[in-house]
Amino acid sequence: MRKFFVLMLVLSVTVVFFSACVQLNADVPEIKTAEDVLSKAWEAGAEVKAAYEYNSAKAYLEAAKHEKEENDYDAARKFAAKAVEQANKALEKSK
Amino acid sequence: MIDRLLSRLWIIALVVSVAFIFAGCAAQLTGQLDADKAKLSELAKLRKDYCPEGESLFAQAEALLENATHEIVEEGNHKAKSAEMLAKAEKLMADAEKAYNECKPPKRYHAPVGAISLPAKAYAGDEVTIDGSGSTDADNDPLTYEWDLGDGTTAKGKVVKHTYEKEGTYNVTLKVSDILYDGKPVAKSITIEKRLPEVIVLNEINYHDVNFAFNSAKLNNKAKALLDENVEAIKSHPEYKVVVIGHTDSIGSEKYNQKLSEKRAEAVKNYYVEKGVDASIIEAIGKGESEPVADNKTREGRAKNRRVVTELHLIKK
């Protein structure tokens, strides 16, 4: 009986631990950043003035969101970071 | 028993076939991915930043191919979804190529116009500044500058500093370009003259010519004739300033001779000014008895030491 309770305790802690990890990994804040910068770039006319950078940012943002849905958070972060980079370039070029 | 063996063989064969089919598909997708990446590199050469439609399609194709690379190479995902991504990227690239080919530059694009600023003449061995800043572009596009300096050397940049080693006339050519157009080359010539000497010594006047009386700085006609020649030389050398130096012999005190030499130098300076030389370029100094050129113990030596020297000193830039 004692062994059973110890086993249940270890199992519970493990489940809680992995759940926390999954929750942490579920966050990709770069996606929100990319959306914000893209919005500013659009307002500055980047769709025409910086067509390549703007559309590149949009495409990478879409890829990031898709990867997040597939629970591939590493890939989501990678694409989101690229989206932020391109969005910033688009905004700079449109000023 | 044989039946059992045969049925198992059939299952093994089926599994092996399916494995081969998957391997074949994987190889096909990887090959297609590589081909599409090569196509994208080629398409990049057609890019025109004044073609927003083409730029948009190119950017989407590029991002999609990167996504496909992640799926196929990193994730090992060779399913229909990956093949679909590649097909979509190919369609985007085809549309981008069409858009770039059909795009014409907007009418607002103009060719830049070059302009050269440089001195009409300079001296061999001196650094010359050759300036293209006056070049213009009606669209305010950033410009590149390519120079042919006329002596076999070329340079790049808005302002160039160059040294011509030999005398002669050189034709300097400038070509300015923006991202779309090359401007028409413009040219200007520069004459390089022989290097000027630092100091030129003009006619000197001394006792025999001037016959300075005691405590006097009055010039006689012979002195004036020599000084008139100096005036001509001064006016034909605008690159120089004038230094007039008065000297005395050693008779009298040092303080007295210093004052006397200054008075005589000043007299010569005043003569030059009367003859039209700008006073601001003339410096009159007295050196008293400090720089004799002959022996002050003899009469002839003292006569030689009583002199006023006029020198031209090259103005340093």
Interface residues (C-beta under 8 A of the other chain):
Chain A: E47 V48 A51 Y52 E53 Y54 N55 S56 K58 A59 Y60 E62 A63 H66 E67 D72 A75 K78 F79 K82
Chain B: R47 D49 C51 P52 E53 E55 S56 L57 F58 A59 Q60 E62 A63 L64 E66 N67 H70 E74 E75
